[in-house]
Amino acid sequence: MARLVFGSDEQRQLREAARSEFPGNPALAYVLESLASEGIDLDTCRDWDDLRLEKGLPARPEEAPDVA
């Protein structure tokens, strides 16, 4: 199982950043704080192209870059 976990200092910094950067969006701050405390299970992450198809969006053009 691949899992990304954050050290206690990293968790604190992520929580502070979530609260300061998203004061108008408590739901987003909550999600970021949860990620900081629980980590990320990389085995359950889905591919961006799969998410696009699931939401009914068109497939990404072949010439589109892989990163933003």
ABEGO torsion letter per residue (X at the ends): XBBBBBBAAAAAAAAAAAAAABAABAAAAAAAAAAAAAEBBAAABBBAAAAAAAAGBBBBBAABBABX
